[in-house]
Amino acid sequence: MLDGVGAQSTFLAVAVRSLPSPSRLLPSPAYLLLEDGRRFDGTRLGAAGPAFGEVVFNTCMTGYQEVLTDPSYTGQLVCMTYPQQGNYGVNSVDRESPDPCVAGFIVREAARKPSSWRSEASMEAYLARHGIAAIADVDTRALTRHIRSHGAMRGAIAPAGTDPDQLLEQVLAQPLMEGLDLACGVSTDASYVVGPEGEERFHVVSYDFGVKAHSPKLLAERGCRVTVIPAETGLHEILSLNPDGLFISNGPGDPAAVEKAREAILSISEAGIPVFGICLGHQLIARAFGASTFKLPFGHHGGNHPVKNLDRKTVEITSQNHGFAVKAGEGRTVDGAPDLQVTHLNLYDGTVEGVRHLSRPVFCVQYHPEAAPGPHDSRYLFDDFVELMEARRAARA
């Protein structure tokens, strides 16, 4: 039994051990500055900065590591609308690419200590280790409302001592997202293979414009050997691989600035080889057949976007991350692309979320059916792709 003094000493010792580190007791002030001059103050999280990029918001309640490592966020400062981030730490399994891809990260509250048996490090340590500038204690609700009202805009995360006038000049000197080809910058330098789980059924060639790890994994689960190729790979090299199907991945930047896959999409689909695209891949496929794309005011970023499947007459809750969209025509047509038909519509704003070719085995969706992070409502699309490859093989038998 402890006496009163002993019990008090024990309590104080435990209390001291449970205190946050000095760096968390005395956080370093930082701020986010938007190109219109709006400033949001907070505290440093991760690297000091400054970091520049297009400021967008993401509505996912979980999956911050998948967001951080999604190549589609290249060149962007991502604000998470859900207030608490970092609760379960980070690990080597949930990443969608080897390193974080965001230009910067913005949160309301960062967990001081992660709590998960899968955690290998804290989110804060992870950001610092990879040199990603981030800011916490920001009024993310006010920031999100501002972006929704005024559109996505360029911004910077910087230490509090940074001169705001000079920082604003640097922000305004940053390139706009329109016209930027960021996909080739995040693509793999050399081809690599993701082997099938179980017996090999098909060989899929996947363009890497910023592919997330989950897409080849889901194809592998369906018996596909997936050869992931650089964005610069030409048609003849793809044909030499003798693919059963071509997958066009997600990726960052303006689809109008990426013309690398156009010849392959047209020639391979003309040969009857199935083509499936998601996100940037959807935009590239649509543009290959004559469609145009445009910049959305603040994009679609999150895991709760309702999309109507016009063929099945069902609604899917989808994971999305894009700032551009395909221009629709009248009814279910695509403007400038008479051979394409709209298959999916976004129920928030009515934008095109999916199309298919009327005579070729080609289809694509604007959202992320691999769902990393997000709901699994749309994973059937990978099965549809496999069915197209099965139908082609049966027709040739």
Summary of the structure (lengths in Angstrom):
residues: 397
radius of gyration: 23.1
end to end distance: 83.4
largest distance: 86.8
contacts: 1422
relative contact order: 0.12
helix: 28%
strand: 32%
